[in-house]
Amino acid sequence: MKKLPKIYQNEIKKVKNNKEVFDSLKGENDLKTSFKNKNLDKKFTNLSVRDKIKELINQKSYIFNTKVILVFENEEKECQIAGVVNNHIITMDNQIIKIDSLKDIKIFEK
């Protein structure tokens, strides 16, 4: 075989970007830890579940930009709401949840 000419390679000294990396394949994103330094939004504290959903839909920003914790009778689930259809909430991870099964929705300040 005949030798090919060398290709120019620029020297990589120090890379200063990519200090934090998010990997969605490593498991569920724990929103409770990301909410540690955030407070509950006080305008939502005294509302019922249906009223909180109406307020989320009618807010200025998109509903799926708001991270919430859905409180059931036995557990809490962190998610982002994609939309509301009839008596169901559709989450960003394609789960369908009955609104009647919710005890509360915790909404945090942005």
TORTIMI-352415 format. One record per residue (C-alpha): residue number from 1; chain; residue in one letter; z, y, x. Coordinates in steps of 0.1 Angstrom, whole numbers, plus 5000, padded with zeros to 4 digits. Each point is the difference from the previous one (the first is absolute). Example, Ala and Ser with C-alpha at 12.3 -4.5 7.8 and 13.67 -1.06 7.14 Angstrom:
<rs>
1 / A / a / 5078 / 4955 / 5123
2 / A / s / 4993 / 5034 / 5014
</rs>
This chain:
<rs>
1 / A / m / 5000 / 5000 / 5000
2 / A / k / 4993 / 5034 / 5011
3 / A / k / 5028 / 5026 / 5004
4 / A / l / 5001 / 5027 / 4973
5 / A / p / 5010 / 5036 / 5009
6 / A / k / 5036 / 5010 / 4994
7 / A / i / 5008 / 5019 / 4969
8 / A / y / 5020 / 5032 / 5003
9 / A / q / 5035 / 4997 / 4986
10 / A / n / 5022 / 5030 / 4996
11 / A / e / 5035 / 4996 / 5012
12 / A / i / 5027 / 4998 / 4973
13 / A / k / 5031 / 5018 / 5013
14 / A / k / 5026 / 5005 / 4973
15 / A / v / 4995 / 4996 / 4963
16 / A / k / 5024 / 5024 / 4981
17 / A / n / 4989 / 4992 / 4965
18 / A / n / 5009 / 4969 / 4980
19 / A / k / 5037 / 5003 / 5005
20 / A / e / 5007 / 4987 / 4965
21 / A / v / 4979 / 4973 / 4985
22 / A / f / 5002 / 4987 / 4964
23 / A / d / 4990 / 4964 / 4994
24 / A / s / 4997 / 4991 / 4964
25 / A / l / 4997 / 4963 / 5008
26 / A / k / 5035 / 4997 / 5014
27 / A / g / 5016 / 4997 / 4965
28 / A / e / 5012 / 5022 / 4972
29 / A / n / 5005 / 5036 / 5008
30 / A / d / 5037 / 5008 / 4993
31 / A / l / 5000 / 5033 / 4982
32 / A / k / 5038 / 5001 / 4999
33 / A / t / 5001 / 5006 / 5037
34 / A / s / 4975 / 5027 / 4998
35 / A / f / 5020 / 5017 / 4972
36 / A / k / 5032 / 5000 / 5021
37 / A / n / 4997 / 5037 / 5008
38 / A / k / 4986 / 5010 / 4966
39 / A / n / 5019 / 5009 / 4969
40 / A / l / 4994 / 4991 / 4964
41 / A / d / 4979 / 5026 / 4982
42 / A / k / 5026 / 5017 / 4977
43 / A / k / 4975 / 5010 / 4973
44 / A / f / 4995 / 4963 / 4992
45 / A / t / 5037 / 4988 / 4999
46 / A / n / 5007 / 5005 / 4963
47 / A / l / 4967 / 4988 / 4986
48 / A / s / 4993 / 4966 / 4984
49 / A / v / 4975 / 4976 / 5016
50 / A / r / 4971 / 5010 / 4977
51 / A / d / 5007 / 5037 / 5006
52 / A / k / 5001 / 4994 / 5038
53 / A / i / 4966 / 4983 / 4998
54 / A / k / 4986 / 5029 / 4979
55 / A / e / 5013 / 5025 / 5026
56 / A / l / 4984 / 4979 / 5028
57 / A / i / 4967 / 5000 / 4982
58 / A / n / 5000 / 5037 / 4993
59 / A / q / 5011 / 5012 / 5034
60 / A / k / 4977 / 5021 / 5022
61 / A / s / 4994 / 4973 / 5026
62 / A / y / 4985 / 4965 / 4994
63 / A / i / 5024 / 4974 / 4986
64 / A / f / 4992 / 4975 / 5027
65 / A / n / 5012 / 5025 / 5027
66 / A / t / 5035 / 4997 / 4987
67 / A / k / 5021 / 4971 / 5013
68 / A / v / 5026 / 4987 / 4975
69 / A / i / 5026 / 4973 / 4997
70 / A / l / 4997 / 4980 / 4967
71 / A / v / 5035 / 4988 / 4989
72 / A / f / 5001 / 4968 / 4980
73 / A / e / 5030 / 4982 / 4986
74 / A / n / 5004 / 4978 / 5030
75 / A / e / 4981 / 5017 / 5028
76 / A / e / 4983 / 5031 / 5014
77 / A / k / 4964 / 5001 / 5011
78 / A / e / 4984 / 5027 / 5022
79 / A / c / 4964 / 5009 / 4991
80 / A / q / 4975 / 5026 / 4992
81 / A / i / 4987 / 5004 / 4965
82 / A / a / 4962 / 4998 / 4996
83 / A / g / 4999 / 5006 / 4963
84 / A / v / 5014 / 4994 / 4965
85 / A / v / 4982 / 4980 / 4974
86 / A / n / 5015 / 4995 / 4965
87 / A / n / 5035 / 4986 / 5006
88 / A / h / 4994 / 4990 / 5037
89 / A / i / 5002 / 5016 / 5034
90 / A / i / 4973 / 4990 / 5025
91 / A / t / 5012 / 5002 / 5037
92 / A / m / 4979 / 5006 / 5031
93 / A / d / 5004 / 4964 / 5010
94 / A / n / 4984 / 4989 / 4966
95 / A / q / 5032 / 4989 / 4982
96 / A / i / 5004 / 5006 / 4963
97 / A / i / 5035 / 5008 / 4989
98 / A / k / 5012 / 5005 / 4964
99 / A / i / 5016 / 5034 / 4994
100 / A / d / 5025 / 4984 / 4976
101 / A / s / 5014 / 4978 / 5029
102 / A / l / 5009 / 5031 / 5021
103 / A / k / 5036 / 5013 / 5000
104 / A / d / 4992 / 5031 / 5021
105 / A / i / 4975 / 5015 / 5024
106 / A / k / 5013 / 5018 / 5031
107 / A / i / 4977 / 5028 / 5011
108 / A / f / 5006 / 5017 / 5033
109 / A / e / 4993 / 5036 / 5012
110 / A / k / 4968 / 5004 / 5020
</rs>
